[in-house]
Amino acid sequence: MELWTAFLLGLVGSLHCAGMCGPIAIAQPVTGNTTAAFVAGRAAYNGGRVMTYVVLGALFGVIGSSFALFGFQRWVSLIAGIAILVVLLASWRHRANVHISRGVALLKSHLGKLLRRTGFGATFLLGNLNGLLPCGLVYAACAGAAASGSAVQGMNYMFAFGLGTVPMMLAVGLAGKKLQFTLRFRFEKLIPICLVFVALLLIVRGLALGIPYLSPDVDGSCCPR
């Protein structure tokens, strides 16, 4: 998968993140009395989030590479793309409340404890845990990391995704309650479009049409001699 697709997904998706994770970003612990310390603390929080995404990228990249060893890399792309479309369609048709599992409840409990602590370490760990919260956008990015075919490429893909989310989330942390979230509601319709775009790219990649970069023939299945 091309890295720019991950950055675009993160950039547009951060409009949604601003609404869902904005309260956590605003309530970050105090990291000092100076402006520089304040900015550094907000940067540490975002660094923690991106670090978690990179670790997830390595994990899903390894999973994807394992399938690639057996010649199933294209199927990883196909299944991931179809799964994103199915989940997106289901979310449109069924907007029921989702029950929070014990794992997520425990995660939120730790988030609450970190919000009451001060220092850069607590802020960085807060970002780490925030990156593990259930999020459809992160799942889509992980699907792209799995389709990348290696741990390193998976890390790069998730790093690009994380970088795309930084501008908005950093702005939320710096501006706090002064930031208006009207842009989120105006442009949130772009998020499903981006998800569909990434899903279609994964599917086209999985078809192994022999198109360089877009749909490479990874297993020699296209145009056999």
PyMOL commands that place a pseudoatom at each C-alpha (Angstrom):
pseudoatom trace, name=CA, resn=MET, resi=1, chain=A, elem=C, hetatm=0, pos=[0.000, 0.000, 0.000]
pseudoatom trace, name=CA, resn=GLU, resi=2, chain=A, elem=C, hetatm=0, pos=[1.192, 3.518, -0.827]
pseudoatom trace, name=CA, resn=LEU, resi=3, chain=A, elem=C, hetatm=0, pos=[2.096, 5.589, 2.223]
pseudoatom trace, name=CA, resn=TRP, resi=4, chain=A, elem=C, hetatm=0, pos=[0.151, 8.619, 1.006]
pseudoatom trace, name=CA, resn=THR, resi=5, chain=A, elem=C, hetatm=0, pos=[-3.100, 6.665, 1.374]
pseudoatom trace, name=CA, resn=ALA, resi=6, chain=A, elem=C, hetatm=0, pos=[-2.294, 6.112, 5.072]
pseudoatom trace, name=CA, resn=PHE, resi=7, chain=A, elem=C, hetatm=0, pos=[-1.472, 9.803, 5.589]
pseudoatom trace, name=CA, resn=LEU, resi=8, chain=A, elem=C, hetatm=0, pos=[-4.694, 10.849, 3.821]
pseudoatom trace, name=CA, resn=LEU, resi=9, chain=A, elem=C, hetatm=0, pos=[-6.740, 8.440, 5.920]
pseudoatom trace, name=CA, resn=GLY, resi=10, chain=A, elem=C, hetatm=0, pos=[-5.196, 9.837, 9.090]
pseudoatom trace, name=CA, resn=LEU, resi=11, chain=A, elem=C, hetatm=0, pos=[-5.544, 13.463, 7.997]
pseudoatom trace, name=CA, resn=VAL, resi=12, chain=A, elem=C, hetatm=0, pos=[-9.226, 13.237, 7.071]
pseudoatom trace, name=CA, resn=GLY, resi=13, chain=A, elem=C, hetatm=0, pos=[-10.025, 10.760, 9.821]
pseudoatom trace, name=CA, resn=SER, resi=14, chain=A, elem=C, hetatm=0, pos=[-8.586, 13.095, 12.454]
pseudoatom trace, name=CA, resn=LEU, resi=15, chain=A, elem=C, hetatm=0, pos=[-11.731, 15.211, 12.040]
pseudoatom trace, name=CA, resn=HIS, resi=16, chain=A, elem=C, hetatm=0, pos=[-13.554, 12.291, 13.607]
pseudoatom trace, name=CA, resn=CYS, resi=17, chain=A, elem=C, hetatm=0, pos=[-10.778, 11.763, 16.177]
pseudoatom trace, name=CA, resn=ALA, resi=18, chain=A, elem=C, hetatm=0, pos=[-11.140, 15.377, 17.288]
pseudoatom trace, name=CA, resn=GLY, resi=19, chain=A, elem=C, hetatm=0, pos=[-14.685, 14.671, 18.380]
pseudoatom trace, name=CA, resn=MET, resi=20, chain=A, elem=C, hetatm=0, pos=[-14.178, 11.196, 19.834]
pseudoatom trace, name=CA, resn=CYS, resi=21, chain=A, elem=C, hetatm=0, pos=[-10.751, 11.614, 21.498]
pseudoatom trace, name=CA, resn=GLY, resi=22, chain=A, elem=C, hetatm=0, pos=[-10.838, 15.397, 21.814]
pseudoatom trace, name=CA, resn=PRO, resi=23, chain=A, elem=C, hetatm=0, pos=[-11.894, 15.342, 25.494]
pseudoatom trace, name=CA, resn=ILE, resi=24, chain=A, elem=C, hetatm=0, pos=[-8.830, 13.224, 26.353]
pseudoatom trace, name=CA, resn=ALA, resi=25, chain=A, elem=C, hetatm=0, pos=[-6.550, 15.510, 24.352]
pseudoatom trace, name=CA, resn=ILE, resi=26, chain=A, elem=C, hetatm=0, pos=[-7.950, 18.563, 26.134]
pseudoatom trace, name=CA, resn=ALA, resi=27, chain=A, elem=C, hetatm=0, pos=[-7.727, 16.970, 29.601]
pseudoatom trace, name=CA, resn=GLN, resi=28, chain=A, elem=C, hetatm=0, pos=[-4.060, 15.974, 29.275]
pseudoatom trace, name=CA, resn=PRO, resi=29, chain=A, elem=C, hetatm=0, pos=[-1.951, 16.267, 32.460]
pseudoatom trace, name=CA, resn=VAL, resi=30, chain=A, elem=C, hetatm=0, pos=[-0.028, 19.439, 33.210]
pseudoatom trace, name=CA, resn=THR, resi=31, chain=A, elem=C, hetatm=0, pos=[3.620, 19.146, 32.132]
pseudoatom trace, name=CA, resn=GLY, resi=32, chain=A, elem=C, hetatm=0, pos=[5.000, 22.485, 33.333]
pseudoatom trace, name=CA, resn=ASN, resi=33, chain=A, elem=C, hetatm=0, pos=[4.364, 26.173, 33.893]
pseudoatom trace, name=CA, resn=THR, resi=34, chain=A, elem=C, hetatm=0, pos=[5.934, 27.454, 30.675]
pseudoatom trace, name=CA, resn=THR, resi=35, chain=A, elem=C, hetatm=0, pos=[4.557, 27.587, 27.145]
pseudoatom trace, name=CA, resn=ALA, resi=36, chain=A, elem=C, hetatm=0, pos=[7.408, 25.389, 25.910]
pseudoatom trace, name=CA, resn=ALA, resi=37, chain=A, elem=C, hetatm=0, pos=[6.614, 22.716, 28.496]
pseudoatom trace, name=CA, resn=PHE, resi=38, chain=A, elem=C, hetatm=0, pos=[2.912, 22.903, 27.618]
pseudoatom trace, name=CA, resn=VAL, resi=39, chain=A, elem=C, hetatm=0, pos=[3.623, 22.391, 23.901]
pseudoatom trace, name=CA, resn=ALA, resi=40, chain=A, elem=C, hetatm=0, pos=[6.148, 19.645, 24.643]
pseudoatom trace, name=CA, resn=GLY, resi=41, chain=A, elem=C, hetatm=0, pos=[3.578, 17.815, 26.749]
pseudoatom trace, name=CA, resn=ARG, resi=42, chain=A, elem=C, hetatm=0, pos=[1.027, 17.901, 23.938]
pseudoatom trace, name=CA, resn=ALA, resi=43, chain=A, elem=C, hetatm=0, pos=[3.704, 16.691, 21.520]
pseudoatom trace, name=CA, resn=ALA, resi=44, chain=A, elem=C, hetatm=0, pos=[4.562, 13.835, 23.907]
pseudoatom trace, name=CA, resn=TYR, resi=45, chain=A, elem=C, hetatm=0, pos=[0.908, 12.759, 23.953]
pseudoatom trace, name=CA, resn=ASN, resi=46, chain=A, elem=C, hetatm=0, pos=[0.802, 12.618, 20.163]
pseudoatom trace, name=CA, resn=GLY, resi=47, chain=A, elem=C, hetatm=0, pos=[4.170, 10.873, 20.100]
pseudoatom trace, name=CA, resn=GLY, resi=48, chain=A, elem=C, hetatm=0, pos=[2.702, 8.190, 22.355]
pseudoatom trace, name=CA, resn=ARG, resi=49, chain=A, elem=C, hetatm=0, pos=[-0.254, 7.689, 20.028]
pseudoatom trace, name=CA, resn=VAL, resi=50, chain=A, elem=C, hetatm=0, pos=[1.959, 7.427, 16.955]
pseudoatom trace, name=CA, resn=MET, resi=51, chain=A, elem=C, hetatm=0, pos=[4.267, 4.990, 18.756]
pseudoatom trace, name=CA, resn=THR, resi=52, chain=A, elem=C, hetatm=0, pos=[1.322, 2.692, 19.469]
pseudoatom trace, name=CA, resn=TYR, resi=53, chain=A, elem=C, hetatm=0, pos=[0.269, 2.866, 15.820]
pseudoatom trace, name=CA, resn=VAL, resi=54, chain=A, elem=C, hetatm=0, pos=[3.809, 1.947, 14.732]
pseudoatom trace, name=CA, resn=VAL, resi=55, chain=A, elem=C, hetatm=0, pos=[3.823, -1.084, 17.049]
pseudoatom trace, name=CA, resn=LEU, resi=56, chain=A, elem=C, hetatm=0, pos=[0.441, -2.150, 15.665]
pseudoatom trace, name=CA, resn=GLY, resi=57, chain=A, elem=C, hetatm=0, pos=[1.852, -1.687, 12.166]
pseudoatom trace, name=CA, resn=ALA, resi=58, chain=A, elem=C, hetatm=0, pos=[4.733, -4.032, 12.957]
pseudoatom trace, name=CA, resn=LEU, resi=59, chain=A, elem=C, hetatm=0, pos=[2.324, -6.619, 14.373]
pseudoatom trace, name=CA, resn=PHE, resi=60, chain=A, elem=C, hetatm=0, pos=[-0.065, -6.551, 11.427]
pseudoatom trace, name=CA, resn=GLY, resi=61, chain=A, elem=C, hetatm=0, pos=[2.838, -6.368, 8.997]
pseudoatom trace, name=CA, resn=VAL, resi=62, chain=A, elem=C, hetatm=0, pos=[4.204, -9.607, 10.457]
pseudoatom trace, name=CA, resn=ILE, resi=63, chain=A, elem=C, hetatm=0, pos=[0.775, -11.222, 10.160]
pseudoatom trace, name=CA, resn=GLY, resi=64, chain=A, elem=C, hetatm=0, pos=[0.554, -10.132, 6.528]
pseudoatom trace, name=CA, resn=SER, resi=65, chain=A, elem=C, hetatm=0, pos=[4.084, -11.340, 5.769]
pseudoatom trace, name=CA, resn=SER, resi=66, chain=A, elem=C, hetatm=0, pos=[3.242, -14.745, 7.263]
pseudoatom trace, name=CA, resn=PHE, resi=67, chain=A, elem=C, hetatm=0, pos=[0.451, -15.115, 4.734]
pseudoatom trace, name=CA, resn=ALA, resi=68, chain=A, elem=C, hetatm=0, pos=[2.770, -13.856, 1.999]
pseudoatom trace, name=CA, resn=LEU, resi=69, chain=A, elem=C, hetatm=0, pos=[5.215, -16.698, 2.712]
pseudoatom trace, name=CA, resn=PHE, resi=70, chain=A, elem=C, hetatm=0, pos=[2.491, -19.143, 1.718]
pseudoatom trace, name=CA, resn=GLY, resi=71, chain=A, elem=C, hetatm=0, pos=[1.488, -17.133, -1.339]
pseudoatom trace, name=CA, resn=PHE, resi=72, chain=A, elem=C, hetatm=0, pos=[-1.637, -15.645, 0.239]
pseudoatom trace, name=CA, resn=GLN, resi=73, chain=A, elem=C, hetatm=0, pos=[-0.631, -11.965, 0.298]
pseudoatom trace, name=CA, resn=ARG, resi=74, chain=A, elem=C, hetatm=0, pos=[-3.143, -10.998, -2.365]
pseudoatom trace, name=CA, resn=TRP, resi=75, chain=A, elem=C, hetatm=0, pos=[-5.893, -12.679, -0.360]
pseudoatom trace, name=CA, resn=VAL, resi=76, chain=A, elem=C, hetatm=0, pos=[-4.970, -10.613, 2.676]
pseudoatom trace, name=CA, resn=SER, resi=77, chain=A, elem=C, hetatm=0, pos=[-5.570, -7.470, 0.602]
pseudoatom trace, name=CA, resn=LEU, resi=78, chain=A, elem=C, hetatm=0, pos=[-8.841, -8.777, -0.831]
pseudoatom trace, name=CA, resn=ILE, resi=79, chain=A, elem=C, hetatm=0, pos=[-10.258, -9.893, 2.523]
pseudoatom trace, name=CA, resn=ALA, resi=80, chain=A, elem=C, hetatm=0, pos=[-9.152, -6.689, 4.278]
pseudoatom trace, name=CA, resn=GLY, resi=81, chain=A, elem=C, hetatm=0, pos=[-10.740, -4.486, 1.606]
pseudoatom trace, name=CA, resn=ILE, resi=82, chain=A, elem=C, hetatm=0, pos=[-14.002, -6.442, 1.612]
pseudoatom trace, name=CA, resn=ALA, resi=83, chain=A, elem=C, hetatm=0, pos=[-14.080, -6.434, 5.425]
pseudoatom trace, name=CA, resn=ILE, resi=84, chain=A, elem=C, hetatm=0, pos=[-13.790, -2.628, 5.533]
pseudoatom trace, name=CA, resn=LEU, resi=85, chain=A, elem=C, hetatm=0, pos=[-16.694, -2.295, 3.092]
pseudoatom trace, name=CA, resn=VAL, resi=86, chain=A, elem=C, hetatm=0, pos=[-18.846, -4.777, 5.035]
pseudoatom trace, name=CA, resn=VAL, resi=87, chain=A, elem=C, hetatm=0, pos=[-18.177, -3.067, 8.393]
pseudoatom trace, name=CA, resn=LEU, resi=88, chain=A, elem=C, hetatm=0, pos=[-18.807, 0.352, 6.864]
pseudoatom trace, name=CA, resn=LEU, resi=89, chain=A, elem=C, hetatm=0, pos=[-22.098, -0.826, 5.375]
pseudoatom trace, name=CA, resn=ALA, resi=90, chain=A, elem=C, hetatm=0, pos=[-23.132, -2.424, 8.674]
pseudoatom trace, name=CA, resn=SER, resi=91, chain=A, elem=C, hetatm=0, pos=[-22.362, 0.788, 10.563]
pseudoatom trace, name=CA, resn=TRP, resi=92, chain=A, elem=C, hetatm=0, pos=[-24.639, 2.708, 8.200]
pseudoatom trace, name=CA, resn=ARG, resi=93, chain=A, elem=C, hetatm=0, pos=[-27.523, 0.250, 8.540]
pseudoatom trace, name=CA, resn=HIS, resi=94, chain=A, elem=C, hetatm=0, pos=[-27.228, -0.491, 12.248]
pseudoatom trace, name=CA, resn=ARG, resi=95, chain=A, elem=C, hetatm=0, pos=[-26.404, 2.377, 14.571]
pseudoatom trace, name=CA, resn=ALA, resi=96, chain=A, elem=C, hetatm=0, pos=[-27.016, 0.470, 17.777]
pseudoatom trace, name=CA, resn=ASN, resi=97, chain=A, elem=C, hetatm=0, pos=[-24.994, 1.074, 20.913]
pseudoatom trace, name=CA, resn=VAL, resi=98, chain=A, elem=C, hetatm=0, pos=[-21.900, -1.101, 21.214]
pseudoatom trace, name=CA, resn=HIS, resi=99, chain=A, elem=C, hetatm=0, pos=[-21.284, -2.773, 24.575]
pseudoatom trace, name=CA, resn=ILE, resi=100, chain=A, elem=C, hetatm=0, pos=[-17.838, -2.054, 25.993]
pseudoatom trace, name=CA, resn=SER, resi=101, chain=A, elem=C, hetatm=0, pos=[-15.816, -5.142, 26.764]
pseudoatom trace, name=CA, resn=ARG, resi=102, chain=A, elem=C, hetatm=0, pos=[-13.907, -5.626, 29.980]
pseudoatom trace, name=CA, resn=GLY, resi=103, chain=A, elem=C, hetatm=0, pos=[-10.652, -4.940, 28.176]
pseudoatom trace, name=CA, resn=VAL, resi=104, chain=A, elem=C, hetatm=0, pos=[-11.824, -1.541, 26.963]
pseudoatom trace, name=CA, resn=ALA, resi=105, chain=A, elem=C, hetatm=0, pos=[-13.260, -0.718, 30.381]
pseudoatom trace, name=CA, resn=LEU, resi=106, chain=A, elem=C, hetatm=0, pos=[-9.901, -1.562, 31.977]
pseudoatom trace, name=CA, resn=LEU, resi=107, chain=A, elem=C, hetatm=0, pos=[-8.125, 0.568, 29.373]
pseudoatom trace, name=CA, resn=LYS, resi=108, chain=A, elem=C, hetatm=0, pos=[-10.359, 3.535, 30.138]
pseudoatom trace, name=CA, resn=SER, resi=109, chain=A, elem=C, hetatm=0, pos=[-9.729, 3.032, 33.843]
pseudoatom trace, name=CA, resn=HIS, resi=110, chain=A, elem=C, hetatm=0, pos=[-5.984, 3.367, 33.265]
pseudoatom trace, name=CA, resn=LEU, resi=111, chain=A, elem=C, hetatm=0, pos=[-6.613, 6.430, 31.095]
pseudoatom trace, name=CA, resn=GLY, resi=112, chain=A, elem=C, hetatm=0, pos=[-8.494, 8.016, 33.982]
pseudoatom trace, name=CA, resn=LYS, resi=113, chain=A, elem=C, hetatm=0, pos=[-5.586, 7.361, 36.356]
pseudoatom trace, name=CA, resn=LEU, resi=114, chain=A, elem=C, hetatm=0, pos=[-3.064, 8.871, 33.937]
pseudoatom trace, name=CA, resn=LEU, resi=115, chain=A, elem=C, hetatm=0, pos=[-5.194, 11.991, 33.548]
pseudoatom trace, name=CA, resn=ARG, resi=116, chain=A, elem=C, hetatm=0, pos=[-4.690, 12.620, 37.260]
pseudoatom trace, name=CA, resn=ARG, resi=117, chain=A, elem=C, hetatm=0, pos=[-0.896, 12.362, 37.020]
pseudoatom trace, name=CA, resn=THR, resi=118, chain=A, elem=C, hetatm=0, pos=[1.579, 15.006, 35.889]
pseudoatom trace, name=CA, resn=GLY, resi=119, chain=A, elem=C, hetatm=0, pos=[4.754, 14.877, 33.827]
pseudoatom trace, name=CA, resn=PHE, resi=120, chain=A, elem=C, hetatm=0, pos=[5.848, 13.947, 30.332]
pseudoatom trace, name=CA, resn=GLY, resi=121, chain=A, elem=C, hetatm=0, pos=[5.916, 10.226, 31.133]
pseudoatom trace, name=CA, resn=ALA, resi=122, chain=A, elem=C, hetatm=0, pos=[2.244, 10.177, 32.089]
pseudoatom trace, name=CA, resn=THR, resi=123, chain=A, elem=C, hetatm=0, pos=[1.352, 12.178, 28.982]
pseudoatom trace, name=CA, resn=PHE, resi=124, chain=A, elem=C, hetatm=0, pos=[3.289, 9.837, 26.709]
pseudoatom trace, name=CA, resn=LEU, resi=125, chain=A, elem=C, hetatm=0, pos=[1.649, 6.764, 28.284]
pseudoatom trace, name=CA, resn=LEU, resi=126, chain=A, elem=C, hetatm=0, pos=[-1.727, 8.458, 27.926]
pseudoatom trace, name=CA, resn=GLY, resi=127, chain=A, elem=C, hetatm=0, pos=[-1.068, 8.706, 24.200]
pseudoatom trace, name=CA, resn=ASN, resi=128, chain=A, elem=C, hetatm=0, pos=[0.028, 5.057, 24.126]
pseudoatom trace, name=CA, resn=LEU, resi=129, chain=A, elem=C, hetatm=0, pos=[-3.212, 3.864, 25.686]
pseudoatom trace, name=CA, resn=ASN, resi=130, chain=A, elem=C, hetatm=0, pos=[-5.318, 6.268, 23.619]
pseudoatom trace, name=CA, resn=GLY, resi=131, chain=A, elem=C, hetatm=0, pos=[-3.922, 4.598, 20.499]
pseudoatom trace, name=CA, resn=LEU, resi=132, chain=A, elem=C, hetatm=0, pos=[-5.371, 1.271, 21.673]
pseudoatom trace, name=CA, resn=LEU, resi=133, chain=A, elem=C, hetatm=0, pos=[-8.951, 2.513, 22.019]
pseudoatom trace, name=CA, resn=PRO, resi=134, chain=A, elem=C, hetatm=0, pos=[-11.364, 0.864, 19.536]
pseudoatom trace, name=CA, resn=CYS, resi=135, chain=A, elem=C, hetatm=0, pos=[-11.482, 2.923, 16.329]
pseudoatom trace, name=CA, resn=GLY, resi=136, chain=A, elem=C, hetatm=0, pos=[-12.675, 1.952, 12.853]
pseudoatom trace, name=CA, resn=LEU, resi=137, chain=A, elem=C, hetatm=0, pos=[-10.098, 4.249, 11.250]
pseudoatom trace, name=CA, resn=VAL, resi=138, chain=A, elem=C, hetatm=0, pos=[-7.246, 2.508, 13.076]
pseudoatom trace, name=CA, resn=TYR, resi=139, chain=A, elem=C, hetatm=0, pos=[-8.644, -0.869, 12.032]
pseudoatom trace, name=CA, resn=ALA, resi=140, chain=A, elem=C, hetatm=0, pos=[-8.675, 0.254, 8.399]
pseudoatom trace, name=CA, resn=ALA, resi=141, chain=A, elem=C, hetatm=0, pos=[-5.076, 1.465, 8.689]
pseudoatom trace, name=CA, resn=CYS, resi=142, chain=A, elem=C, hetatm=0, pos=[-4.068, -1.859, 10.278]
pseudoatom trace, name=CA, resn=ALA, resi=143, chain=A, elem=C, hetatm=0, pos=[-5.642, -3.649, 7.321]
pseudoatom trace, name=CA, resn=GLY, resi=144, chain=A, elem=C, hetatm=0, pos=[-3.411, -1.599, 5.031]
pseudoatom trace, name=CA, resn=ALA, resi=145, chain=A, elem=C, hetatm=0, pos=[-0.399, -2.472, 7.206]
pseudoatom trace, name=CA, resn=ALA, resi=146, chain=A, elem=C, hetatm=0, pos=[-1.221, -6.172, 6.928]
pseudoatom trace, name=CA, resn=ALA, resi=147, chain=A, elem=C, hetatm=0, pos=[-1.447, -5.852, 3.154]
pseudoatom trace, name=CA, resn=SER, resi=148, chain=A, elem=C, hetatm=0, pos=[1.981, -4.196, 3.035]
pseudoatom trace, name=CA, resn=GLY, resi=149, chain=A, elem=C, hetatm=0, pos=[3.647, -7.578, 3.376]
pseudoatom trace, name=CA, resn=SER, resi=150, chain=A, elem=C, hetatm=0, pos=[6.344, -6.925, 5.991]
pseudoatom trace, name=CA, resn=ALA, resi=151, chain=A, elem=C, hetatm=0, pos=[6.850, -5.611, 9.512]
pseudoatom trace, name=CA, resn=VAL, resi=152, chain=A, elem=C, hetatm=0, pos=[8.937, -2.639, 8.337]
pseudoatom trace, name=CA, resn=GLN, resi=153, chain=A, elem=C, hetatm=0, pos=[6.449, -1.601, 5.665]
pseudoatom trace, name=CA, resn=GLY, resi=154, chain=A, elem=C, hetatm=0, pos=[3.611, -2.095, 8.131]
pseudoatom trace, name=CA, resn=MET, resi=155, chain=A, elem=C, hetatm=0, pos=[5.393, 0.202, 10.597]
pseudoatom trace, name=CA, resn=ASN, resi=156, chain=A, elem=C, hetatm=0, pos=[5.936, 2.802, 7.881]
pseudoatom trace, name=CA, resn=TYR, resi=157, chain=A, elem=C, hetatm=0, pos=[2.275, 2.622, 6.878]
pseudoatom trace, name=CA, resn=MET, resi=158, chain=A, elem=C, hetatm=0, pos=[1.011, 3.139, 10.412]
pseudoatom trace, name=CA, resn=PHE, resi=159, chain=A, elem=C, hetatm=0, pos=[3.604, 5.872, 11.027]
pseudoatom trace, name=CA, resn=ALA, resi=160, chain=A, elem=C, hetatm=0, pos=[2.249, 7.752, 7.998]
pseudoatom trace, name=CA, resn=PHE, resi=161, chain=A, elem=C, hetatm=0, pos=[-1.286, 7.233, 9.323]
pseudoatom trace, name=CA, resn=GLY, resi=162, chain=A, elem=C, hetatm=0, pos=[-0.274, 8.556, 12.737]
pseudoatom trace, name=CA, resn=LEU, resi=163, chain=A, elem=C, hetatm=0, pos=[1.415, 11.605, 11.215]
pseudoatom trace, name=CA, resn=GLY, resi=164, chain=A, elem=C, hetatm=0, pos=[-1.807, 12.389, 9.378]
pseudoatom trace, name=CA, resn=THR, resi=165, chain=A, elem=C, hetatm=0, pos=[-3.694, 12.578, 12.675]
pseudoatom trace, name=CA, resn=VAL, resi=166, chain=A, elem=C, hetatm=0, pos=[-1.127, 14.782, 14.440]
pseudoatom trace, name=CA, resn=PRO, resi=167, chain=A, elem=C, hetatm=0, pos=[-2.056, 18.255, 13.063]
pseudoatom trace, name=CA, resn=MET, resi=168, chain=A, elem=C, hetatm=0, pos=[-5.667, 18.062, 14.206]
pseudoatom trace, name=CA, resn=MET, resi=169, chain=A, elem=C, hetatm=0, pos=[-5.012, 16.310, 17.511]
pseudoatom trace, name=CA, resn=LEU, resi=170, chain=A, elem=C, hetatm=0, pos=[-2.130, 18.648, 18.348]
pseudoatom trace, name=CA, resn=ALA, resi=171, chain=A, elem=C, hetatm=0, pos=[-4.360, 21.631, 17.577]
pseudoatom trace, name=CA, resn=VAL, resi=172, chain=A, elem=C, hetatm=0, pos=[-7.044, 20.209, 19.895]
pseudoatom trace, name=CA, resn=GLY, resi=173, chain=A, elem=C, hetatm=0, pos=[-4.533, 19.745, 22.695]
pseudoatom trace, name=CA, resn=LEU, resi=174, chain=A, elem=C, hetatm=0, pos=[-3.065, 23.230, 22.291]
pseudoatom trace, name=CA, resn=ALA, resi=175, chain=A, elem=C, hetatm=0, pos=[-6.325, 25.137, 21.804]
pseudoatom trace, name=CA, resn=GLY, resi=176, chain=A, elem=C, hetatm=0, pos=[-8.316, 23.180, 24.375]
pseudoatom trace, name=CA, resn=LYS, resi=177, chain=A, elem=C, hetatm=0, pos=[-11.931, 24.201, 24.781]
pseudoatom trace, name=CA, resn=LYS, resi=178, chain=A, elem=C, hetatm=0, pos=[-11.375, 27.276, 22.614]
pseudoatom trace, name=CA, resn=LEU, resi=179, chain=A, elem=C, hetatm=0, pos=[-11.249, 25.107, 19.482]
pseudoatom trace, name=CA, resn=GLN, resi=180, chain=A, elem=C, hetatm=0, pos=[-14.482, 24.971, 17.554]
pseudoatom trace, name=CA, resn=PHE, resi=181, chain=A, elem=C, hetatm=0, pos=[-15.474, 21.544, 16.245]
pseudoatom trace, name=CA, resn=THR, resi=182, chain=A, elem=C, hetatm=0, pos=[-17.697, 22.785, 13.429]
pseudoatom trace, name=CA, resn=LEU, resi=183, chain=A, elem=C, hetatm=0, pos=[-15.219, 21.505, 10.831]
pseudoatom trace, name=CA, resn=ARG, resi=184, chain=A, elem=C, hetatm=0, pos=[-15.664, 18.018, 12.163]
pseudoatom trace, name=CA, resn=PHE, resi=185, chain=A, elem=C, hetatm=0, pos=[-19.387, 18.068, 11.444]
pseudoatom trace, name=CA, resn=ARG, resi=186, chain=A, elem=C, hetatm=0, pos=[-18.904, 19.695, 8.033]
pseudoatom trace, name=CA, resn=PHE, resi=187, chain=A, elem=C, hetatm=0, pos=[-16.264, 17.307, 6.757]
pseudoatom trace, name=CA, resn=GLU, resi=188, chain=A, elem=C, hetatm=0, pos=[-17.081, 14.106, 8.637]
pseudoatom trace, name=CA, resn=LYS, resi=189, chain=A, elem=C, hetatm=0, pos=[-18.821, 12.844, 5.487]
pseudoatom trace, name=CA, resn=LEU, resi=190, chain=A, elem=C, hetatm=0, pos=[-15.369, 12.606, 3.904]
pseudoatom trace, name=CA, resn=ILE, resi=191, chain=A, elem=C, hetatm=0, pos=[-14.387, 9.831, 6.319]
pseudoatom trace, name=CA, resn=PRO, resi=192, chain=A, elem=C, hetatm=0, pos=[-16.581, 7.076, 4.786]
pseudoatom trace, name=CA, resn=ILE, resi=193, chain=A, elem=C, hetatm=0, pos=[-15.355, 8.187, 1.353]
pseudoatom trace, name=CA, resn=CYS, resi=194, chain=A, elem=C, hetatm=0, pos=[-11.742, 7.742, 2.466]
pseudoatom trace, name=CA, resn=LEU, resi=195, chain=A, elem=C, hetatm=0, pos=[-12.547, 4.345, 3.958]
pseudoatom trace, name=CA, resn=VAL, resi=196, chain=A, elem=C, hetatm=0, pos=[-14.187, 3.217, 0.724]
pseudoatom trace, name=CA, resn=PHE, resi=197, chain=A, elem=C, hetatm=0, pos=[-11.184, 4.532, -1.205]
pseudoatom trace, name=CA, resn=VAL, resi=198, chain=A, elem=C, hetatm=0, pos=[-8.734, 2.555, 0.951]
pseudoatom trace, name=CA, resn=ALA, resi=199, chain=A, elem=C, hetatm=0, pos=[-10.949, -0.544, 0.741]
pseudoatom trace, name=CA, resn=LEU, resi=200, chain=A, elem=C, hetatm=0, pos=[-11.080, -0.351, -3.062]
pseudoatom trace, name=CA, resn=LEU, resi=201, chain=A, elem=C, hetatm=0, pos=[-7.288, 0.114, -3.211]
pseudoatom trace, name=CA, resn=LEU, resi=202, chain=A, elem=C, hetatm=0, pos=[-6.852, -3.016, -1.097]
pseudoatom trace, name=CA, resn=ILE, resi=203, chain=A, elem=C, hetatm=0, pos=[-9.212, -4.969, -3.331]
pseudoatom trace, name=CA, resn=VAL, resi=204, chain=A, elem=C, hetatm=0, pos=[-7.532, -3.789, -6.540]
pseudoatom trace, name=CA, resn=ARG, resi=205, chain=A, elem=C, hetatm=0, pos=[-4.142, -4.628, -5.033]
pseudoatom trace, name=CA, resn=GLY, resi=206, chain=A, elem=C, hetatm=0, pos=[-5.412, -8.077, -4.113]
pseudoatom trace, name=CA, resn=LEU, resi=207, chain=A, elem=C, hetatm=0, pos=[-6.604, -8.733, -7.649]
pseudoatom trace, name=CA, resn=ALA, resi=208, chain=A, elem=C, hetatm=0, pos=[-2.926, -8.712, -8.753]
pseudoatom trace, name=CA, resn=LEU, resi=209, chain=A, elem=C, hetatm=0, pos=[-3.674, -7.160, -12.146]
pseudoatom trace, name=CA, resn=GLY, resi=210, chain=A, elem=C, hetatm=0, pos=[-0.015, -6.623, -12.929]
pseudoatom trace, name=CA, resn=ILE, resi=211, chain=A, elem=C, hetatm=0, pos=[-0.240, -2.832, -12.652]
pseudoatom trace, name=CA, resn=PRO, resi=212, chain=A, elem=C, hetatm=0, pos=[2.992, -1.450, -11.107]
pseudoatom trace, name=CA, resn=TYR, resi=213, chain=A, elem=C, hetatm=0, pos=[2.539, 0.059, -7.609]
pseudoatom trace, name=CA, resn=LEU, resi=214, chain=A, elem=C, hetatm=0, pos=[-1.267, -0.042, -7.834]
pseudoatom trace, name=CA, resn=SER, resi=215, chain=A, elem=C, hetatm=0, pos=[-1.903, -3.765, -8.339]
pseudoatom trace, name=CA, resn=PRO, resi=216, chain=A, elem=C, hetatm=0, pos=[1.413, -5.632, -8.644]
pseudoatom trace, name=CA, resn=ASP, resi=217, chain=A, elem=C, hetatm=0, pos=[1.450, -9.294, -9.606]
pseudoatom trace, name=CA, resn=VAL, resi=218, chain=A, elem=C, hetatm=0, pos=[2.837, -10.432, -6.258]
pseudoatom trace, name=CA, resn=ASP, resi=219, chain=A, elem=C, hetatm=0, pos=[2.468, -14.169, -6.795]
pseudoatom trace, name=CA, resn=GLY, resi=220, chain=A, elem=C, hetatm=0, pos=[2.714, -14.500, -10.575]
pseudoatom trace, name=CA, resn=SER, resi=221, chain=A, elem=C, hetatm=0, pos=[-0.992, -15.267, -10.956]
pseudoatom trace, name=CA, resn=CYS, resi=222, chain=A, elem=C, hetatm=0, pos=[-1.595, -12.554, -13.541]
pseudoatom trace, name=CA, resn=CYS, resi=223, chain=A, elem=C, hetatm=0, pos=[-1.168, -13.257, -17.208]
pseudoatom trace, name=CA, resn=PRO, resi=224, chain=A, elem=C, hetatm=0, pos=[0.399, -16.733, -16.877]
pseudoatom trace, name=CA, resn=ARG, resi=225, chain=A, elem=C, hetatm=0, pos=[2.640, -17.847, -19.708]
for i in range(1, 225): cmd.bond("trace and resi %d" % i, "trace and resi %d" % (i + 1))
show_as sticks, trace
zoom trace
